[in-house]
């Protein structure tokens, strides 16, 4: 799905909401209908969520919006935004449409903020990168280090309490639930965080610690503590986690089946 196609769907949903809910008019107009494209809407939404309200002009909503509109003009970042938004719509049964995810899903918003903070880090604007990281952690309850590498089509569902460390790598089409930590094991320096391959499902509360690899299509059960590599297409569970079977599909992140197989 392209940016134009998904934007068209968002406008349809906005029009439907305007015609059915009496309190929606000013909010929907301000955050959606006053704009012509998806990129500007996400920049405006994040800017308003994360602005500093203590008269520090550099981090006002107006300045943040100007900076973020530049970021979300990047074709690569817009493509990531579209695929992330579509992933939530396809995988989350609570997602009634694209509009509600765009405006109110803190996991989705935190991920887009990370894409911006990563952009600023790469362009040597570390203050803006750190500011977005700090505010996103405070407002959305999701802590993603600006240097973490995250692919496209990623869903952070519910998202509260997710922590993703500096040298973490998350590939495409991964689903991660609330309370998950991709962390280190202590004072180890350098490359010290997990590598999560394509199609992985990480269920609520799982802790994956150290420079370990979670193989493509693997599933980590809720509450597990993973300290070693996980083979591809393998389900692990427990403290410490051990292999307990195989997922019911090659991409458990897409089917989002949290059950454990016999």
C-alpha positions as CSV (number, residue, x, y, z in Angstrom):
1,X,0.0,0.0,0.0
2,X,1.4,3.4,-1.0
3,X,1.3,6.6,1.0
4,X,-1.4,8.1,-1.2
5,X,-3.6,5.0,-0.8
6,X,-3.3,4.9,2.9
7,X,-3.9,8.7,3.1
8,X,-7.1,8.2,1.1
9,X,-8.2,5.6,3.6
10,X,-7.4,8.0,6.5
11,X,-9.4,10.8,5.0
12,X,-12.4,8.4,4.5
13,X,-12.2,7.4,8.2
14,X,-11.9,11.0,9.2
15,X,-15.0,12.0,7.2
16,X,-17.0,9.1,8.7
17,X,-15.9,10.2,12.2
18,X,-16.9,13.8,11.6
19,X,-20.3,12.8,10.5
20,X,-21.0,10.5,13.5
21,X,-19.3,11.9,16.6
22,X,-20.2,15.4,17.8
23,X,-17.0,16.1,19.7
24,X,-14.6,15.1,16.8
25,X,-14.8,18.3,14.6
26,X,-12.1,20.5,16.0
27,X,-9.6,17.7,16.8
28,X,-9.9,15.9,13.5
29,X,-9.7,19.2,11.6
30,X,-6.6,20.3,13.5
31,X,-4.7,17.0,13.3
32,X,-5.9,15.6,10.0
33,X,-8.1,17.7,7.7
34,X,-5.9,20.7,7.8
35,X,-3.1,18.8,6.1
36,X,-2.6,17.3,2.6
37,X,-0.5,14.3,3.3
38,X,0.4,11.6,5.9
39,X,3.9,12.9,6.4
40,X,2.8,16.3,7.7
41,X,0.2,14.8,10.0
42,X,2.7,12.5,11.7
43,X,5.1,15.4,12.1
44,X,2.4,17.6,13.6
45,X,1.1,14.9,15.9
46,X,4.5,14.0,17.3
47,X,5.5,17.7,17.6
48,X,2.4,18.5,19.7
49,X,2.8,15.4,21.9
50,X,6.5,16.0,22.6
51,X,6.8,19.8,22.8
52,X,8.4,21.4,25.8
53,X,6.0,23.8,27.6
54,X,8.5,25.7,29.6
55,X,9.2,28.4,27.1
56,X,12.3,26.8,25.6
57,X,11.8,27.8,22.0
58,X,14.1,25.2,20.5
59,X,11.7,22.4,21.5
60,X,8.4,24.2,21.0
61,X,5.8,22.5,18.9
62,X,6.4,24.9,16.1
63,X,10.1,24.3,15.9
64,X,9.7,20.5,16.3
65,X,7.2,20.5,13.5
66,X,9.5,22.3,11.1
67,X,12.3,19.9,11.9
68,X,10.2,16.8,11.7
69,X,8.6,17.7,8.4
70,X,12.1,17.6,6.9
71,X,12.6,14.1,8.4
72,X,9.3,12.7,7.1
73,X,9.9,13.9,3.6
74,X,12.5,11.2,3.3
75,X,11.2,8.5,1.0
76,X,12.8,5.8,3.1
77,X,11.2,7.0,6.3
78,X,7.8,7.6,4.7
79,X,7.9,4.0,3.3
80,X,8.7,2.7,6.8
81,X,5.8,4.8,8.3
82,X,3.3,3.4,5.8
83,X,4.4,-0.2,6.4
84,X,4.3,0.2,10.2
85,X,0.9,1.7,10.0
86,X,-0.4,-1.1,7.7
87,X,1.2,-3.7,10.0
88,X,-0.8,-2.5,13.0
89,X,-4.0,-2.4,11.0
90,X,-3.5,-6.0,9.8
91,X,-2.3,-7.6,13.0
92,X,-4.1,-5.8,15.9
93,X,-7.7,-6.8,16.3
94,X,-8.3,-3.7,18.4
95,X,-7.2,-1.4,15.5
96,X,-10.5,-0.2,14.0
97,X,-8.8,1.7,11.2
98,X,-5.7,3.6,10.2
99,X,-6.8,6.8,11.7
100,X,-7.0,5.7,15.3
101,X,-3.6,4.1,15.1
102,X,-2.1,7.2,13.5
103,X,-3.4,9.5,16.3
104,X,-3.6,7.3,19.4
105,X,-1.3,4.2,19.2
106,X,1.6,5.1,21.4
107,X,3.6,2.1,20.1
108,X,3.2,3.3,16.6
109,X,4.0,6.9,17.5
110,X,7.0,5.9,19.6
111,X,8.4,3.9,16.7
112,X,8.0,6.9,14.3
113,X,9.7,9.1,16.9
114,X,12.5,6.7,17.0
115,X,12.9,6.8,13.2
116,X,13.2,10.6,13.6
117,X,15.7,10.4,16.5
118,X,17.8,7.9,14.5
119,X,17.8,10.3,11.6
120,X,19.0,13.2,13.7
121,X,21.7,10.9,15.3
122,X,23.0,10.0,11.9
123,X,23.1,13.7,10.8
124,X,25.2,14.5,13.9
125,X,22.3,16.4,15.6
126,X,22.6,14.5,18.9
127,X,20.8,17.0,21.0
128,X,17.6,16.7,19.0
129,X,18.0,12.9,18.9
130,X,18.4,12.7,22.6
131,X,15.5,15.1,23.2
132,X,13.1,13.0,21.1
133,X,14.3,9.9,22.8
134,X,13.8,11.3,26.3
135,X,10.4,12.8,25.5
136,X,9.1,9.7,23.8
137,X,10.1,7.6,26.8
138,X,8.3,10.0,29.1
139,X,5.1,10.6,27.0
140,X,4.6,7.2,25.2
141,X,6.2,5.0,27.9
142,X,8.5,3.4,25.3
143,X,12.3,3.7,25.5
144,X,14.2,3.1,22.2
145,X,17.8,4.2,22.0
146,X,18.3,6.5,19.0
147,X,21.1,4.2,17.7
148,X,18.9,1.0,17.6
149,X,18.4,-0.4,14.1
150,X,14.7,-1.2,13.3
151,X,13.3,-2.5,10.1
152,X,9.9,-1.9,8.5
153,X,6.5,-3.4,9.1
154,X,7.1,-3.5,12.9
155,X,4.3,-3.5,15.4
156,X,4.8,-2.4,19.0
157,X,1.5,-3.4,20.5
158,X,0.2,-1.8,23.7
159,X,3.9,-0.9,24.0
160,X,4.0,0.4,27.6
161,X,7.4,-0.5,29.2
162,X,9.2,-1.6,26.0
163,X,12.9,-1.0,26.3
164,X,15.2,-1.4,23.2
165,X,18.9,-0.9,23.8
166,X,21.6,0.9,21.8
167,X,23.0,-1.9,19.7
168,X,19.7,-3.8,19.2
169,X,18.8,-4.8,15.7
170,X,15.1,-5.6,14.8
171,X,14.5,-6.8,11.3
172,X,11.3,-6.4,9.2
173,X,7.8,-7.7,10.1
174,X,8.5,-8.2,13.8
175,X,5.8,-7.9,16.5
176,X,6.7,-6.9,20.1
177,X,4.3,-6.6,23.0
178,X,4.2,-4.5,26.2
179,X,6.9,-4.9,28.9
180,X,9.5,-6.4,26.5
181,X,13.2,-5.6,27.1
182,X,16.0,-6.0,24.5
183,X,18.8,-5.3,26.9
184,X,22.4,-5.9,27.9
185,X,23.7,-8.2,30.6
186,X,25.5,-5.7,32.7
187,X,28.6,-3.6,32.1
188,X,29.5,-5.2,28.8
189,X,30.4,-2.5,26.2
190,X,30.2,-2.4,22.4
191,X,27.8,-4.7,20.6
192,X,25.8,-5.9,23.5
193,X,22.1,-6.1,22.6
194,X,19.9,-8.7,20.9
195,X,19.5,-9.2,17.1
196,X,15.9,-10.0,16.3
197,X,15.4,-11.5,12.8
198,X,12.5,-11.2,10.4
199,X,9.0,-12.4,11.4
200,X,9.7,-12.9,15.1
201,X,7.0,-12.5,17.7
202,X,8.0,-11.4,21.2
203,X,5.2,-11.7,23.7
204,X,4.4,-9.5,26.7
205,X,7.0,-9.2,29.4
206,X,9.7,-11.2,27.7
207,X,13.3,-10.2,28.5
208,X,16.0,-10.8,25.9
209,X,19.5,-10.0,27.3
210,X,22.8,-9.8,25.7
211,X,24.2,-10.0,22.1
212,X,22.0,-13.0,21.3
213,X,20.2,-13.8,18.0
214,X,16.5,-14.6,17.8
215,X,16.3,-16.5,14.6
216,X,13.9,-15.8,11.7
217,X,10.3,-16.8,12.4
218,X,10.9,-17.6,16.1
219,X,8.5,-17.0,19.0
220,X,9.4,-15.9,22.5
221,X,6.6,-16.7,25.0
222,X,5.3,-14.2,27.5
223,X,7.4,-13.7,30.6
224,X,10.4,-15.6,29.2
225,X,14.0,-14.6,29.9
226,X,16.2,-15.3,26.9
227,X,20.0,-15.5,27.5
228,X,21.1,-17.6,24.6
229,X,20.5,-17.7,20.8
230,X,17.1,-19.0,19.6
231,X,17.0,-21.1,16.4
232,X,14.8,-20.0,13.5
233,X,11.2,-21.2,13.6
234,X,11.5,-22.2,17.2
235,X,9.3,-21.3,20.2
236,X,11.0,-20.7,23.5
237,X,9.5,-20.2,26.9
238,X,10.5,-20.1,30.6
239,X,13.1,-18.7,32.9
240,X,15.6,-19.2,31.5
241,X,13.9,-19.8,28.2
242,X,14.2,-23.2,26.5
243,X,12.8,-24.6,23.2
244,X,9.3,-25.9,23.7
245,X,8.2,-26.4,20.1
246,X,7.7,-24.6,16.8
247,X,5.4,-21.7,15.8
248,X,2.2,-22.6,13.9
249,X,3.5,-20.5,10.9
250,X,6.8,-19.3,9.4
251,X,6.0,-15.7,10.5
252,X,4.4,-15.7,13.9
253,X,4.7,-11.9,14.1
254,X,2.1,-11.8,11.3
255,X,-0.3,-14.3,12.7
256,X,0.2,-13.0,16.2
257,X,-0.5,-16.4,17.8
258,X,0.7,-16.3,21.4
259,X,-0.3,-19.9,22.3
260,X,2.3,-22.6,23.0
261,X,2.2,-25.7,20.7
262,X,2.3,-29.2,22.0
